[in-house]
């Protein structure tokens, strides 16, 4: 691959996200937030005792 090809790729306009990609991002963020809240709740009600 030549140097000019890399420059063309870097300077190219970004492609818009597909609808399924937007859904996957939303589901991933939502699931992460929900699991974080569950972890905080479990830690609050069942604290780790060393």
Secondary structure, DSSP 8 states (H G I E B T S, - for coil): --HHHHHHHHHS------HHHHHHHHHHHHHHHHHHHHHHHHHHHS----
